[in-house]
Amino acid sequence: MISFESDYINGVHPEILKRIIETNNDVEPGYGFDSHTKTAIAMIKEVCCAPDAEVFLATGGTQTNQLVISAVLKSYEGVVAAETGHVGVHEAGAIEYSGHKVLTLPQHEGKIDAGELKSYLETFYADGNHEHMVYPGMVYISHPTEYGSLYSKSELEAISRVCREYKIPLYLDGARLIYGITSSFTDLTLADIAKITDIFYIGGTKAGTLCGEAIVFTKKSMPEHFLTIAKQHGALLAKGRLPGVQFEALFTSGLYLNIGRHANEMKDKLLKILKSFDMKFFYESPTNQQFVIVENSFLRELEKEICVSFWEKYDENHTVVRFATSWSTTEDDLDQLEKILSLKFRNIEISTRNIEISKYRNIDNVTLQK
């Protein structure tokens, strides 16, 4: 079996694992006060051109989203997100579990529109009964989005302006940020994101680490006593060195960027293969996730040799599946995929031809009997 199921299917990038082993016997303080975490934080500030930013290292995406959103919002506030946003669809109600509602906007290839956001906020405050409603207290976006699409710099700035006007923070989920900033289709850098947003995180789990997400608070946006809040949420690691060492490795010698570029290069080759078989795209993204519509019977055959992710039901006979590349995707993986698809499609052609021959034979038999 070869897998294109997701970008965290393998354990950990060899360079990061090497660094974990090298530092294994270091004696360090806990809870993120170790030297490796301090170095990683300094590196993150530097690469983001944000010397005044505050950085906290968590372990996973859902944990990070719930921690940030619940720490920032007041008890009567909710978070505005696209209807396809991860916080509202694939996090098992984690945000609602913390006491905050996810307020949804229409999605456009996974993105929200600044004009629609402004209209939503205007409508809310124009409602004479808004004191009885959940206040929009934060805007959540993901970049890349759940469909692998990217915000342009101008789109992000437009959303940020609306947030400034209504004095609510803009939070960017960067679980796959590595693949966004290294895409040839982007005009955004980490420095741009740090400047435009109030809070964002740099994903590690989907970028080659064993675990870890780096939350970056800009513009003095970190809530007071955030470390204590993190502890309440079970998000404060005693062995805080673990994400610290990994992010230290990620931002050494450009490893973070190299991992992203590799995955996007593999994505380009994946696209070429899928297109060569005239596969129908649900959404062709500029990053490492690709969404393809396949016939259900063909999918059952495909899954005997290839792992892909179910995305959504397209119709009664077709399913949308996701192919994803990562740091661990190899040329050999893609060669195997091409061979498997070639064989599967050839079998379909042979089967179809046999059905046609059988049909004509039946017609001939009927004619002869007459």
ABEGO torsion letter per residue (X at the ends): XBBAABAAABBBBAAAAAAAAAAAABBBBBGGABAAAAAAAAAAAAAAGBAABBBBBBABAAAAAAAAAAAABBAABBBBBBAABAAAAAAGGAAAAAGBBBBBBBBBGGBBBAAAAAAAAAAAAABAAAAABBBBABBBBBOBBAAGBBBBAAAAAAAAAAAAAAGBBBBBBAAAAAAAAABAABABBAAAAAAABABBBBBAAAAGBABEBBBBBBGGABBBGAAAAAAAAGABBABAAAAAAAAAAAABGGAAAAAAAAAAAAAAAAAAAAAAAGBBBABBBABABBBBBBBAAAAAAAAAABBBBBABBABAABBBBBBBBBAABBAAAAAAAAAAAAAAAAAAAAAAAAAAAAAAAAAAAAAAAX
